Amino acid sequence: MANLRAAQKEMTRRLLLSTAVGLFEARGYAGTTVDDIAKAAGTTRVTFYAYFPSRAALMKALVAEADALLEHGGTESAGAGARDLAAVVREGRRDGFEAWLRDSSRQWPRLRPYVLAAHEAAVVEPELRDLVDHWFDAVVADIVIGLEQAGRFDPDSRRLRGFLALTQLDQLSRRWMRHGWETEPVTALGLLADSWAHLLGEPEGTKPAEPEEH
């Protein structure tokens, strides 16, 4: 009986999360209330609060889901897919950047409702703003690690280079999530790879530097 109750509770929790994702996608985070989620899930406000103390807490759970999608997305995962970002940056080749960006873009359709809702929620919920910033900073940190391992560029510029590169990707992905491709994907991702190669890559005609000792 205890196992059955636990399974039922998990089903209700999953139902609330999946219902919220659909409503956030259709109405936006700001336009969706706790009552809206509870009603659409066929339950009550009291039940909602038994699982999540607030709408922001539910959004945090959805961000964790998005992280899990990235972590377990197989070879198409932007975070743990065919190539690790730090390794790609360490190698510093344009074709490596383009391949990684292409893998990343394949995740956009499944991540779309989570990403758009998280960024909208971050505008009105300070705790979610910090969470989204942490999400962004964690990827920048991977870029910095790759540059450190390659011994490439002035150490004081590495974080800024990572920030600029990821900002470009973030803006392109969110533009796609709202409007779709406005030019051919191969063109858009190729231009972004050019920029990443300039910001992060090995200058042409130079040998990779030896990894820095720590």
C-alpha positions in Angstrom: 0.0 0.0 0.0 2.8 2.4 0.8 4.3 1.8 -2.6 1.0 2.4 -4.3 0.5 5.7 -2.4 4.0 6.8 -3.3 3.3 6.0 -7.0 0.0 7.9 -6.9 1.7 10.9 -5.4 4.4 10.8 -8.0 1.7 10.6 -10.7 0.0 13.6 -9.3 3.2 15.6 -9.1 4.1 14.6 -12.7 0.6 15.7 -13.8 0.9 19.1 -12.2 4.3 19.6 -13.9 3.2 18.5 -17.3 0.0 20.6 -17.1 2.0 23.6 -16.0 4.4 23.2 -19.0 1.5 23.2 -21.4 -0.2 26.2 -19.8 3.1 28.2 -19.6 3.6 27.5 -23.3 0.1 28.6 -24.2 -0.4 31.5 -21.9 3.0 32.4 -20.6 4.3 32.2 -17.0 2.7 35.5 -16.0 -0.6 34.6 -17.5 -0.9 31.3 -15.6 -2.0 31.1 -12.0 -1.9 28.3 -9.5 -5.7 27.9 -9.8 -5.3 27.6 -13.6 -2.8 24.7 -13.2 -4.8 22.9 -10.5 -8.0 23.2 -12.5 -6.4 22.0 -15.8 -4.9 19.1 -13.9 -8.3 18.1 -12.6 -7.3 18.7 -9.0 -7.5 21.5 -6.4 -5.5 24.5 -5.1 -5.0 22.6 -1.8 -3.6 19.6 -3.7 -1.2 21.9 -5.7 0.2 23.4 -2.5 0.7 19.9 -1.0 3.3 19.4 -3.7 4.6 22.8 -4.5 4.7 25.8 -2.0 4.4 28.3 -4.9 4.3 28.7 -8.6 8.0 29.6 -8.5 8.8 26.3 -6.7 7.0 24.4 -9.5 9.1 26.4 -12.0 12.3 25.3 -10.2 11.2 21.7 -10.6 10.7 22.3 -14.3 14.2 23.8 -14.6 15.5 20.6 -13.0 13.6 18.6 -15.6 15.2 20.6 -18.3 18.6 19.9 -16.8 17.7 16.2 -16.8 16.7 16.3 -20.5 20.1 17.8 -21.3 22.0 15.3 -19.1 20.2 12.2 -20.5 19.4 13.3 -24.0 21.8 10.9 -25.7 24.1 11.9 -28.5 21.9 14.9 -29.3 22.3 16.4 -25.8 23.7 19.9 -25.7 25.3 19.3 -22.3 26.4 15.7 -22.3 26.0 14.6 -25.9 28.5 13.4 -28.5 31.1 15.9 -27.3 31.8 17.6 -24.0 31.9 21.4 -24.4 35.1 21.9 -22.5 36.8 19.4 -24.7 35.5 21.1 -27.9 36.7 24.4 -26.6 40.1 23.0 -25.6 40.6 21.7 -29.2 39.6 25.1 -30.6 38.6 23.9 -34.1 35.8 25.6 -36.0 34.4 22.3 -37.3 34.2 21.1 -33.7 32.3 24.2 -32.6 29.9 23.8 -35.5 29.2 20.2 -34.7 28.6 21.0 -31.0 26.3 23.9 -31.9 24.4 21.6 -34.3 23.9 19.0 -31.6 22.8 21.7 -29.2 20.2 23.0 -31.7 18.6 19.6 -32.0 17.6 19.9 -28.3 15.8 23.2 -28.8 12.3 21.8 -29.7 12.1 19.7 -26.5 13.6 22.4 -24.3 11.5 25.2 -25.8 8.6 25.4 -23.3 11.0 25.1 -20.3 13.5 27.8 -21.5 10.8 30.3 -22.5 8.9 29.9 -19.2 12.1 30.0 -17.1 13.3 33.3 -18.7 9.8 34.8 -18.4 9.6 33.7 -14.8 13.0 35.1 -14.0 11.7 38.6 -14.8 9.2 38.5 -11.9 10.7 36.0 -9.5 14.1 36.9 -8.0 14.8 33.4 -6.9 14.3 32.1 -10.4 16.5 34.9 -11.8 19.3 33.6 -9.7 18.6 30.0 -10.9 18.6 31.0 -14.6 21.9 33.0 -14.1 23.4 29.9 -12.4 22.3 27.8 -15.4 24.0 30.3 -17.8 27.1 30.6 -15.6 27.6 26.8 -15.4 28.0 26.6 -19.2 30.3 29.7 -19.3 32.4 27.8 -16.7 32.8 24.8 -19.1 34.1 27.2 -21.8 36.6 28.7 -19.3 37.8 25.2 -18.4 38.4 24.4 -22.0 40.4 27.6 -22.5 42.4 27.0 -19.4 43.2 23.5 -20.4 44.4 24.8 -23.8 46.4 27.6 -22.3 44.7 29.9 -24.8 44.2 33.7 -24.5 44.9 36.0 -21.5 43.4 34.4 -18.4 41.6 37.7 -17.6 39.7 37.5 -20.9 38.6 33.9 -20.8 35.4 34.4 -18.8 34.3 37.3 -21.0 35.0 35.3 -24.1 32.8 32.5 -22.8 30.1 35.0 -21.8 30.0 36.6 -25.3 30.0 33.2 -27.0 27.2 31.8 -24.9 25.2 35.0 -25.1 25.2 34.6 -28.9 23.9 31.1 -28.6 21.3 32.0 -26.0 19.9 34.8 -28.1 19.8 32.7 -31.3 18.1 29.8 -29.5 15.5 32.0 -27.9 14.9 33.8 -31.2 14.3 30.4 -32.8 12.0 29.3 -30.0 9.8 32.3 -30.6 10.0 32.7 -34.4 11.6 29.7 -35.9 14.5 29.8 -38.3 14.6 33.1 -40.1 17.4 31.9 -42.4 18.7 28.4 -43.2 19.9 26.6 -40.1 23.2 25.7 -41.7 23.8 29.4 -42.4 22.8 30.6 -38.9 24.8 27.9 -37.1 27.8 28.4 -39.5 27.9 32.1 -38.7 27.8 31.3 -35.0 30.6 28.8 -35.4 32.6 31.5 -37.2 32.1 33.8 -34.2 32.9 31.1 -31.7 36.1 30.2 -33.6 37.2 33.8 -33.4 36.3 34.2 -29.7 37.4 30.8 -28.5 39.4 29.0 -31.1 43.0 28.4 -32.0 44.3 31.1 -34.3 45.0 29.7 -37.8 48.5 28.5 -38.4 49.3 28.1 -34.7 49.9 24.8 -32.8 47.7 24.1 -29.8 49.3 25.3 -26.6 50.3 22.8 -23.9 47.6 22.5 -21.1 48.3 24.7 -18.2 49.6 23.0 -15.0 47.4 23.4 -11.9 
